[in-house]
Amino acid sequence: MGFRKTGTINIKSVKAFGLQYAIYLVFLVLVLVITIREPMFLSLKNIRNILAMSSTRIIFAMGMGAILITGGVDLSCGRMVGLAAVLSSSMLQSVDFSRRMYPDLEVLPLIVPILIAMAACGLFGFLNGVFVTKLKVPAFIGTLGTMVAVWGACSLYFDRPPYGAQPIGAIDQRFRTLGTGFIGPDKLLLRLGLVEKIEDAQIYTIPYIVIIAAFVTFITWVLFNKTTYGKNIYAIGGNAEAARVSGVNVTLTLIMVYTIAGILYGLGGSLEAARTGGATNNYGSGYELDAIAACVVGGVSNLGGIGTVPGIVIGVLIFSVINYGLTFIGMSPYWQQIVKGSIIIAAVALDIRKYLTKR
């Protein structure tokens, strides 16, 4: 009788473990298949590339994750990213470029255009918070309206005389360095003869944007876990009315959540422009869906109240590995979309299943 009871407990434990970590197990299987197909996939160079590619997405996802934890959503994320990219890059074009958007603009300190982009996106985030809290507009509809308005505003700014709508390029080298530069012992390794080419030495460096993303992640973790603000966003996501009764200023907290998210979109959008070397008014299209998907796959509940910073980071890395890995083995982009969509559906289904099981 005791043996049967023990066996039952073990089976339940296995099922619970499988339900909790199913997405990660699928991810590990996928990585294993890719690595068997292309053993060089897990090389240090590829890992570095994946981390660099993931950095800006992690920053977006930190903002989106907080909103999802409160039970909301933000569809304006991608367009704010585009706005930040256009604003920052338009003020950081090389002075010797003949088609500068601001031909008479003096060379600005690097931080100034980035702060302007962050402030602009923070303002739109603030408006999102006001729409949701003061006007009682559902987050889906309110941020959808902001998404359209931001795209329109960005397009008007982008289509400025005398040159009209054209991709913003010829970026200031300081800005490019912020997006593509790195820190590490590459020159020392080359000087010591430990590597033959500078490209090989750069594998052992850390990109600046990875450091920035790590810093943003740490600050977000502190906010989530060590502050009253963090406790309040989880309380609102769990039960907004109960949080209000217990003394939480729901209105102020939600406005802060959407505003901080906008600021993070502004930072991430500026860094993305620096990484890719320019921007257009269509920049950032679809990024909101990627951020939502990464958060959900990383364990942020679509029902609110549940989610962690490490989980969000893992969710972003999962999608980056999928994108990079499936491209690495030559899979058609169309099949990649099918794989990503399937993982998103599976993640949401498992999330709901876990919620029903706990009930």
C-alpha positions in Angstrom: 0.0 0.0 0.0 2.9 2.4 0.9 4.7 1.5 -2.3 1.6 2.4 -4.4 1.3 5.7 -2.5 4.9 6.5 -3.1 4.5 5.7 -6.8 1.5 7.9 -7.1 3.4 10.8 -5.5 6.3 10.3 -7.8 4.0 10.3 -10.9 2.4 13.5 -9.7 5.8 15.1 -9.1 6.9 14.2 -12.6 3.7 15.6 -14.1 4.1 18.8 -12.1 7.7 19.1 -13.2 6.8 18.5 -16.8 4.0 21.1 -16.7 6.2 23.7 -15.0 9.2 23.3 -17.3 7.7 21.9 -20.5 8.6 25.0 -22.6 12.2 24.8 -21.5 12.4 21.1 -22.2 11.1 21.8 -25.7 13.7 24.5 -26.1 16.6 22.3 -25.0 15.4 19.6 -27.5 15.4 22.3 -30.2 18.9 23.4 -29.3 20.1 19.8 -29.3 18.6 19.2 -32.8 20.2 22.4 -34.1 23.6 21.5 -32.6 23.5 18.0 -34.0 22.7 19.5 -37.4 25.4 22.2 -37.1 27.9 21.5 -34.2 29.4 25.0 -34.5 26.1 26.6 -33.4 27.2 26.6 -29.7 30.5 28.3 -30.5 31.5 31.3 -28.4 31.2 33.6 -31.4 27.5 32.6 -31.9 26.7 32.9 -28.2 28.2 36.4 -28.3 26.1 37.3 -31.3 22.9 35.9 -29.7 23.6 38.0 -26.6 24.2 41.1 -28.6 21.0 40.6 -30.6 19.0 39.9 -27.5 20.1 42.9 -25.5 17.7 45.5 -26.9 14.9 43.0 -26.9 15.5 42.3 -23.2 15.1 46.1 -22.5 11.8 46.2 -24.3 10.6 43.0 -22.6 11.4 44.5 -19.1 8.9 47.3 -19.8 6.3 44.9 -21.3 6.8 42.4 -18.5 5.8 44.8 -15.8 2.6 45.8 -17.7 1.7 42.2 -18.3 2.2 41.4 -14.6 -0.4 44.1 -13.7 -2.8 42.4 -16.0 -2.5 44.9 -18.9 -0.8 44.9 -22.3 0.9 47.5 -24.4 0.5 47.3 -28.2 2.3 50.7 -28.7 5.8 49.2 -27.8 7.0 48.6 -31.3 6.0 52.1 -32.6 7.6 53.7 -29.6 10.8 51.8 -30.4 10.6 53.2 -34.0 10.0 56.7 -32.7 13.0 56.5 -30.4 15.2 55.2 -33.2 14.2 57.9 -35.6 14.5 60.7 -33.0 17.9 59.7 -31.7 19.5 58.8 -35.1 18.2 62.0 -36.7 20.1 64.1 -34.2 23.2 62.0 -34.4 24.1 62.0 -38.1 27.7 62.7 -39.1 28.4 66.4 -39.7 30.0 65.8 -43.1 26.9 64.0 -44.4 25.3 66.1 -47.1 21.7 65.1 -46.5 21.5 65.6 -42.7 18.0 66.0 -41.3 19.4 68.9 -39.3 22.2 70.4 -41.4 22.9 73.3 -39.0 22.8 71.2 -35.8 25.9 71.3 -33.7 27.5 68.1 -32.5 25.5 67.1 -29.5 26.7 65.0 -26.5 25.8 61.4 -27.1 23.4 61.2 -24.2 21.2 64.2 -25.2 19.4 62.7 -28.2 19.0 59.4 -26.3 17.4 61.2 -23.3 15.1 63.1 -25.7 14.0 59.8 -27.2 13.4 58.3 -23.8 11.5 61.4 -22.7 9.2 61.3 -25.8 8.4 57.6 -25.3 8.0 58.1 -21.6 5.4 60.8 -22.3 3.4 58.4 -24.6 3.7 55.8 -21.9 2.4 58.2 -19.3 -0.6 58.9 -21.7 -1.2 55.1 -21.9 -1.4 55.0 -18.1 -3.8 57.9 -18.0 -6.0 56.3 -20.6 -6.1 53.0 -18.7 -6.6 54.5 -15.2 -8.4 57.8 -15.6 -10.5 57.2 -18.8 -11.0 53.5 -17.9 -10.1 52.5 -21.5 -9.2 48.8 -21.7 -5.4 48.5 -22.1 -5.7 46.7 -25.4 -7.8 49.5 -27.0 -5.9 52.4 -25.4 -2.5 51.2 -26.4 -3.8 50.3 -29.8 -4.8 53.9 -30.3 -1.5 55.1 -29.0 0.3 52.7 -31.4 -1.5 54.3 -34.4 -0.9 57.8 -33.1 2.8 57.3 -32.5 3.3 55.8 -35.9 1.6 58.8 -37.4 3.7 61.3 -35.4 6.9 59.4 -36.2 6.0 59.4 -39.9 5.3 63.1 -39.9 8.7 63.7 -38.2 10.4 61.4 -40.6 8.9 62.9 -43.8 10.5 66.3 -43.2 11.7 68.8 -45.8 14.0 69.4 -47.6 14.8 65.7 -48.3 11.4 64.1 -47.3 11.1 60.5 -46.3 14.4 58.7 -46.6 16.2 56.2 -44.4 18.3 58.0 -41.7 21.9 56.9 -42.2 25.4 58.2 -41.9 25.2 57.8 -38.1 27.8 59.5 -35.9 30.6 57.1 -35.1 30.2 57.6 -31.4 26.6 56.4 -31.7 27.7 53.4 -33.8 30.3 52.5 -31.2 27.7 52.5 -28.5 25.7 49.9 -30.5 28.5 47.8 -31.9 31.5 48.5 -29.7 32.8 46.3 -26.9 35.1 46.0 -24.0 37.6 43.2 -23.4 41.2 42.0 -23.8 41.1 41.6 -27.6 44.3 43.7 -28.3 46.1 42.1 -25.4 45.4 38.6 -26.7 46.6 39.7 -30.1 49.7 41.2 -28.7 50.5 38.1 -26.7 50.1 36.0 -29.8 47.3 33.9 -28.2 45.2 34.6 -31.3 46.2 35.3 -34.9 43.4 37.7 -36.1 41.7 40.6 -34.3 38.4 39.1 -35.3 39.2 36.0 -33.3 40.2 38.1 -30.3 36.9 40.0 -30.4 35.1 36.8 -29.6 36.3 37.2 -26.0 34.9 40.7 -25.6 31.6 41.9 -24.2 29.5 44.3 -26.3 28.5 47.6 -24.6 24.8 46.9 -25.3 25.0 43.6 -23.4 26.4 45.5 -20.4 23.6 48.1 -20.7 21.0 45.4 -20.9 22.5 43.6 -17.9 22.4 46.9 -15.9 18.7 47.5 -16.9 17.9 43.9 -15.9 19.5 44.3 -12.5 17.6 47.6 -11.8 14.4 46.0 -12.9 15.0 43.0 -10.6 15.6 45.4 -7.7 12.4 47.3 -8.5 10.3 44.1 -8.8 11.7 42.3 -5.7 13.0 44.9 -3.2 10.6 47.9 -3.4 7.0 48.7 -2.5 6.5 49.5 -6.2 7.3 45.9 -7.1 5.0 44.5 -4.5 2.2 46.8 -5.7 2.4 45.7 -9.4 2.1 42.0 -8.3 -0.8 42.9 -6.0 -2.6 44.8 -8.8 -2.1 41.9 -11.2 -3.4 39.4 -8.6 -6.5 41.4 -7.7 -6.7 45.1 -8.5 -9.7 45.7 -6.3 -8.2 43.8 -3.3 -5.0 45.8 -3.8 -6.9 49.1 -3.7 -8.8 48.1 -0.5 -5.5 47.2 1.1 -4.2 50.7 0.5 -2.3 50.4 -2.8 -2.6 53.5 -5.0 -3.6 51.6 -8.1 -3.9 54.6 -10.4 -0.4 56.0 -9.6 1.2 52.6 -9.8 -0.2 51.8 -13.2 0.7 55.2 -14.5 4.3 54.6 -13.3 4.3 51.2 -14.9 3.3 52.5 -18.3 5.6 55.5 -18.1 8.7 53.4 -17.1 7.9 51.0 -19.9 7.8 53.9 -22.3 11.2 55.1 -21.1 12.7 51.6 -21.5 11.3 51.5 -25.1 13.0 54.8 -25.7 16.3 53.5 -24.4 16.0 50.2 -26.3 14.9 51.9 -29.5 17.9 54.3 -29.4 20.3 51.4 -28.8 18.7 49.4 -31.6 19.3 52.3 -34.0 22.9 52.5 -32.9 23.3 48.7 -33.4 21.9 48.7 -36.9 23.2 52.0 -38.0 20.1 54.0 -38.8 16.3 54.0 -38.8 13.1 54.5 -40.8 9.5 55.3 -39.8 8.7 51.6 -40.0 11.3 50.7 -37.5 10.1 48.6 -34.6 7.1 47.1 -36.4 6.0 43.9 -34.6 8.4 44.3 -31.7 5.5 44.5 -29.3 4.4 41.0 -30.3 8.0 39.7 -29.8 8.1 41.3 -26.4 4.8 39.9 -25.3 5.7 36.4 -26.7 9.1 36.4 -24.9 7.4 37.4 -21.6 4.8 34.7 -21.9 7.3 32.0 -22.8 9.4 33.2 -19.9 6.6 32.5 -17.4 4.8 35.9 -17.2 1.2 34.9 -16.8 -1.2 36.4 -19.4 -3.7 36.6 -16.5 -1.5 38.9 -14.4 0.2 38.7 -11.1 2.9 36.2 -12.0 6.3 36.8 -13.6 10.0 37.1 -12.8 12.9 39.1 -14.3 15.0 36.0 -14.9 12.0 34.4 -16.6 11.7 37.4 -19.0 15.4 37.2 -19.8 15.1 33.5 -20.6 12.1 34.1 -22.7 13.9 36.6 -24.8 16.9 34.3 -25.1 14.7 31.4 -26.2 13.3 33.4 -29.1 16.8 34.8 -30.0 18.2 31.3 -30.1 15.3 30.1 -32.2 15.6 32.9 -34.7 19.4 32.6 -34.9 19.5 28.9 -34.7 16.9 28.1 -37.3 18.5 30.7 -39.7 21.9 29.1 -38.9 20.7 25.7 -40.2 19.0 27.3 -43.2 15.4 26.9 -42.3 12.9 28.9 -44.3 11.7 32.1 -42.6 8.1 30.9 -43.1 8.8 27.7 -41.2 10.5 29.7 -38.5 7.3 31.7 -38.0 5.3 28.5 -37.7 7.7 27.2 -35.0 7.6 30.5 -33.1 3.8 30.6 -33.3 3.5 27.0 -32.0 5.8 27.8 -29.1 3.7 30.9 -28.2 0.4 28.9 -28.3 2.0 26.1 -26.2 3.3 28.6 -23.6 -0.1 30.2 -23.2 -1.9 26.8 -23.0 0.6 25.6 -20.3 0.1 28.9 -18.4 -3.6 28.4 -18.3 -3.2 24.7 -17.4 -1.0 25.6 -14.5 -3.6 28.2 -13.3 -6.4 25.7 -13.5 -4.3 23.1 -11.7 -3.7 25.5 -8.8 -7.4 26.2 -8.5 
